[in-house]
């Protein structure tokens, strides 16, 4: 009779560590001591399932992927959002190197799928970076046995693992901060083009509707995209209508906030004297703004590291439940938000 496969929960219980620690050991993630790794491997062996970890004490475990495709959209390589993925890729690259995993760049075909000649055999993993693949594509990858992770993506069907910032909480935190600073006439510039970005807007608008803030008036403008061009066109239209009626603006991306800042200043408005401005992403580019942009910070490199951990873990345990990991978003005050005079 064939012995059932030992679960990570069984190993964690035997060693006295968390399931996440076992997962990190098996995926070759950094930051785990050699002693803990040895205990986990010994427990797995004692339970009847000898295992190994990548790039460490033993050879990679059987069935573990050795190649991954990093899938992006061509437009993201040449847009403001591309700066986000520079840091995501740094995290991916470092974690993959430590795990002995090769990563190759791939672009979606005209049909929204990965060409089969590039996808290759099931031992190839897939990382969708800022891409929301169609349902047919996700089901096809699952049926072919390709471990897949959505990086900075959300999928309510939970077909594949996914890791993204906690955008809903980030939007909520942005609204709470501006309201705590006394702002009662607020503009929110965002988009619902992607689920991750829609979550920022949803969190912001939910916070504004909290009991006790009935005196807050918030207008939401859904732009075509969160980039400089959309921001400039939106502000051009608003500023042409007369005096700017808002004391604060929350922008769903730093590049949007920087564009808005320039448009306000060239129109004679002082930031933050007349209008406070808050961004999102925490990109180094914002550190060159004058005044220094206040923003919601995301550790994009950690996002990449976590994606590799999920991908390798999925290749080791293809039948385990899918995971949605939301990483922390924190307020990074600068000089572009001032307490309201009203």
VMD Tcl script that draws the C-alpha trace (Angstrom):
set ca {
  {0.00 0.00 0.00}
  {1.38 3.42 -0.99}
  {2.15 5.70 1.94}
  {0.37 9.09 1.76}
  {2.51 12.17 1.23}
  {3.48 13.96 4.41}
  {1.99 17.46 4.66}
  {3.90 20.57 5.67}
  {1.59 20.82 8.68}
  {2.81 17.38 9.86}
  {6.46 18.41 9.57}
  {5.83 21.74 11.33}
  {4.11 19.95 14.22}
  {6.97 17.45 14.57}
  {9.66 20.14 14.63}
  {7.73 22.72 16.63}
  {7.91 25.50 14.03}
  {5.31 27.29 11.92}
  {4.04 25.95 8.59}
  {5.45 29.06 6.90}
  {8.93 28.18 8.25}
  {8.64 24.69 6.78}
  {7.51 26.20 3.47}
  {10.47 28.60 3.45}
  {12.90 25.76 4.18}
  {11.54 23.61 1.37}
  {11.58 26.50 -1.12}
  {15.15 27.46 -0.25}
  {14.12 30.92 0.92}
  {16.83 33.02 2.60}
  {16.93 33.75 6.33}
  {16.46 30.20 7.66}
  {19.27 28.81 9.84}
  {21.09 25.63 8.89}
  {20.02 24.04 12.20}
  {16.33 24.66 11.49}
  {16.73 23.38 7.95}
  {18.32 20.18 9.21}
  {15.52 19.65 11.74}
  {12.85 20.07 9.07}
  {14.58 17.66 6.68}
  {15.14 15.13 9.44}
  {11.48 15.31 10.51}
  {10.34 14.82 6.93}
  {12.61 11.77 6.64}
  {11.37 10.36 9.96}
  {7.81 10.74 8.74}
  {8.57 8.75 5.64}
  {9.11 11.49 3.03}
  {12.81 12.34 2.56}
  {13.17 15.85 1.15}
  {15.92 18.20 0.06}
  {16.25 21.95 -0.31}
  {17.59 23.98 -3.24}
  {21.15 25.28 -3.11}
  {21.71 24.13 0.46}
  {22.24 20.93 2.36}
  {21.21 18.57 -0.43}
  {20.16 18.45 -4.05}
  {16.85 20.04 -5.10}
  {13.74 18.05 -4.27}
  {12.33 15.84 -6.97}
  {9.78 17.65 -9.13}
  {11.01 21.13 -8.26}
  {11.09 23.58 -11.16}
  {14.42 24.84 -12.48}
  {13.08 27.46 -14.92}
  {10.50 30.24 -14.69}
  {9.03 32.67 -17.19}
  {8.54 36.27 -16.08}
  {5.56 37.43 -18.11}
  {4.94 41.14 -18.65}
  {2.97 43.37 -20.96}
  {4.96 45.37 -23.50}
  {3.28 48.59 -22.37}
  {4.53 48.12 -18.78}
  {8.13 47.92 -19.97}
  {7.87 51.43 -21.40}
  {5.55 53.19 -18.94}
  {5.76 54.86 -15.54}
  {4.59 51.64 -13.90}
  {7.72 49.98 -15.25}
  {9.71 51.60 -12.44}
  {7.74 49.50 -9.96}
  {8.74 46.30 -11.69}
  {12.41 47.25 -11.63}
  {12.28 46.68 -7.87}
  {10.02 43.65 -8.16}
  {12.52 42.11 -10.57}
  {15.38 42.82 -8.18}
  {13.58 40.78 -5.52}
  {12.77 38.04 -8.03}
  {16.32 37.88 -9.29}
  {17.97 37.72 -5.86}
  {15.59 35.08 -4.50}
  {15.78 33.02 -7.68}
  {19.59 33.10 -7.66}
  {19.66 31.86 -4.07}
  {17.28 29.05 -5.00}
  {19.15 28.09 -8.19}
  {16.18 29.03 -10.36}
  {16.62 30.44 -13.86}
  {14.23 33.25 -14.90}
  {13.51 34.26 -18.49}
  {11.45 37.22 -19.73}
  {8.37 36.48 -21.84}
  {5.69 38.69 -23.40}
  {2.10 37.69 -23.96}
  {1.11 36.77 -27.49}
  {-1.56 38.60 -29.47}
  {-4.14 36.13 -28.15}
  {-3.24 36.93 -24.53}
  {-1.50 33.58 -24.03}
  {2.12 32.51 -23.67}
  {3.32 30.93 -26.93}
  {3.70 27.18 -26.39}
  {7.18 27.21 -27.92}
  {8.28 29.57 -25.14}
  {6.24 28.00 -22.35}
  {7.76 24.56 -22.78}
  {7.23 21.61 -20.47}
  {5.39 21.52 -17.09}
  {8.65 21.91 -15.14}
  {8.54 25.58 -16.19}
  {6.97 27.96 -13.68}
  {5.18 31.17 -14.63}
  {5.27 34.59 -12.94}
  {2.71 37.13 -14.20}
  {4.14 40.52 -13.21}
  {1.41 43.14 -13.31}
  {-0.53 41.04 -15.81}
  {-4.13 39.92 -15.32}
  {-4.29 36.78 -17.48}
  {-7.60 35.65 -18.89}
  {-9.52 32.82 -17.27}
  {-8.79 30.46 -20.17}
  {-5.06 31.12 -19.87}
  {-5.05 30.47 -16.12}
  {-7.04 27.26 -16.48}
  {-4.75 26.09 -19.28}
  {-1.63 26.62 -17.15}
  {-3.25 24.78 -14.27}
  {-4.31 21.86 -16.47}
  {-0.81 21.61 -17.98}
  {0.73 21.53 -14.50}
  {2.70 24.80 -14.66}
  {3.23 26.32 -11.17}
  {2.00 29.90 -11.52}
  {2.06 33.04 -9.36}
  {0.40 36.40 -10.02}
  {2.89 39.07 -8.91}
  {1.18 42.36 -8.04}
  {-2.04 40.78 -9.20}
  {-5.31 39.60 -7.69}
  {-7.58 36.85 -8.95}
  {-10.90 36.28 -7.12}
  {-11.18 32.79 -8.62}
  {-7.99 31.75 -6.73}
  {-6.88 29.39 -9.51}
  {-3.23 30.29 -8.87}
  {-1.18 31.70 -6.02}
  {-0.88 35.48 -5.88}
  {1.04 38.16 -4.01}
  {0.19 41.87 -3.96}
  {0.34 44.88 -1.65}
  {-2.64 45.27 0.67}
  {-4.08 47.91 -1.64}
  {-7.44 48.12 0.09}
  {-5.79 48.89 3.43}
  {-3.41 51.31 1.69}
  {-6.35 53.25 0.26}
  {-8.07 53.20 3.64}
  {-4.89 54.46 5.36}
  {-4.56 57.28 2.82}
  {-8.10 58.54 3.48}
  {-7.71 58.22 7.23}
  {-4.47 60.22 7.16}
  {-5.92 63.06 5.10}
  {-9.06 63.21 7.25}
  {-7.00 63.16 10.45}
  {-5.09 66.13 9.02}
  {-8.40 68.00 8.88}
  {-9.16 67.77 5.17}
  {-12.85 67.68 4.35}
  {-12.88 68.38 0.60}
  {-10.83 65.62 -1.00}
  {-10.21 64.46 -4.57}
  {-9.24 60.85 -5.29}
  {-7.54 60.11 -8.62}
  {-7.42 56.41 -9.43}
  {-8.54 53.75 -11.84}
  {-10.40 50.46 -11.80}
  {-8.43 49.17 -14.79}
  {-6.90 46.38 -12.68}
  {-8.20 44.62 -9.55}
  {-5.19 45.79 -7.54}
  {-5.80 49.43 -8.43}
  {-9.54 49.13 -7.96}
  {-8.83 47.91 -4.41}
  {-6.98 51.17 -3.62}
  {-10.00 53.19 -4.68}
  {-12.40 50.91 -2.81}
  {-10.42 51.18 0.42}
  {-10.20 54.95 0.16}
  {-13.90 55.45 -0.49}
  {-14.87 53.02 2.28}
  {-12.78 54.96 4.82}
  {-14.40 58.25 3.80}
  {-17.82 56.76 4.55}
  {-16.93 55.81 8.14}
  {-19.24 57.03 10.92}
  {-17.98 60.30 12.32}
  {-16.77 61.70 9.02}
  {-20.12 62.77 7.58}
  {-18.70 66.24 6.95}
  {-16.14 64.88 4.49}
  {-16.88 65.40 0.80}
  {-14.90 63.21 -1.58}
  {-14.95 63.13 -5.38}
  {-13.52 60.13 -7.20}
  {-12.26 60.32 -10.76}
  {-11.51 57.06 -12.54}
  {-8.75 57.75 -15.03}
  {-7.95 55.58 -18.02}
  {-4.66 54.61 -16.39}
  {-2.42 55.64 -13.50}
  {0.22 57.42 -15.56}
  {1.47 60.93 -16.21}
  {-0.56 61.47 -19.38}
  {-3.90 60.52 -17.81}
  {-3.10 62.66 -14.77}
  {-2.20 65.70 -16.86}
  {-5.31 65.46 -19.02}
  {-7.50 65.10 -15.91}
  {-5.92 68.08 -14.17}
  {-6.07 70.20 -17.33}
  {-9.81 69.67 -17.42}
  {-10.32 70.34 -13.70}
  {-8.20 73.50 -13.63}
  {-10.01 74.92 -16.64}
  {-13.31 74.89 -14.74}
  {-12.37 77.58 -12.24}
  {-10.79 77.71 -8.77}
  {-9.57 74.33 -7.60}
  {-12.18 73.24 -5.02}
  {-10.18 70.61 -3.08}
  {-7.85 70.99 -0.11}
  {-6.24 67.56 -0.66}
  {-5.69 65.07 -3.48}
  {-4.93 61.36 -3.12}
  {-3.28 59.87 -6.20}
  {-3.23 56.10 -6.75}
  {0.42 56.24 -7.91}
  {3.44 58.43 -7.26}
  {3.85 59.24 -10.97}
  {0.29 60.60 -10.96}
  {1.01 62.68 -7.85}
  {4.17 64.16 -9.36}
  {2.28 65.18 -12.49}
  {-0.53 66.69 -10.42}
  {2.00 68.57 -8.30}
  {3.53 70.22 -11.34}
  {0.14 71.10 -12.85}
  {-0.99 72.69 -9.58}
  {2.21 74.68 -9.17}
  {2.20 75.96 -12.75}
  {-1.41 77.07 -12.21}
  {-0.42 79.17 -9.20}
  {-1.34 76.77 -6.38}
  {1.08 76.10 -3.56}
  {1.68 72.51 -2.47}
  {0.98 71.98 0.39}
  {-0.03 75.53 1.31}
  {-3.14 75.52 -0.88}
  {-3.49 71.83 -1.74}
  {-2.07 68.79 0.06}
  {-0.94 65.88 -2.08}
  {-0.55 62.17 -1.24}
  {0.85 59.45 -3.52}
  {1.12 55.67 -3.51}
  {4.00 53.21 -4.19}
  {6.95 54.83 -2.41}
  {9.20 55.05 -5.46}
  {12.68 56.69 -5.21}
  {11.66 59.03 -8.02}
  {9.31 60.80 -5.59}
  {12.26 61.65 -3.34}
  {13.37 64.23 -5.92}
  {10.10 66.16 -5.74}
  {9.89 69.59 -4.19}
  {8.17 69.53 -1.78}
  {9.03 65.97 -0.82}
  {6.04 63.80 -1.70}
  {4.11 62.11 1.09}
  {3.20 58.60 -0.03}
  {2.07 55.10 0.87}
  {5.16 52.90 0.77}
  {5.31 49.37 -0.67}
  {8.36 47.12 -0.39}
  {8.29 46.00 -4.02}
  {11.51 43.99 -3.71}
  {9.96 41.90 -0.95}
  {7.02 41.29 -3.26}
  {9.40 39.66 -5.74}
  {11.07 37.58 -3.06}
  {7.72 36.32 -1.80}
  {6.66 35.42 -5.34}
  {9.66 33.12 -5.76}
  {8.90 31.45 -2.44}
  {5.31 30.83 -3.52}
  {6.35 29.51 -6.93}
  {8.84 26.99 -5.57}
  {6.48 25.92 -2.81}
  {3.75 25.35 -5.42}
  {6.08 23.18 -7.50}
  {6.81 21.05 -4.42}
  {3.17 20.75 -3.36}
  {1.01 21.19 -6.48}
  {-2.16 19.93 -4.78}
  {-2.05 22.23 -1.75}
  {-4.63 25.06 -1.42}
  {-3.81 28.25 -3.32}
  {-2.56 31.27 -1.40}
  {-3.25 34.99 -1.62}
  {-0.48 36.92 0.13}
  {-1.03 40.63 0.90}
  {2.08 42.56 1.91}
  {2.24 45.59 4.18}
  {1.58 49.16 3.04}
  {2.89 51.92 5.32}
  {2.53 55.67 5.46}
  {5.70 57.57 4.51}
  {5.10 61.23 5.45}
  {6.91 63.87 3.42}
  {6.29 67.59 3.02}
  {3.38 67.57 0.57}
  {0.59 67.12 3.15}
  {-0.20 69.88 5.64}
  {-2.93 70.16 8.24}
  {-5.97 71.88 6.76}
  {-6.54 75.52 7.70}
  {-10.30 75.04 7.71}
}
mol new
graphics top color blue
foreach p $ca { graphics top sphere $p radius 0.5 }
foreach p [lrange $ca 0 end-1] q [lrange $ca 1 end] { graphics top cylinder $p $q radius 0.2 }
display resetview
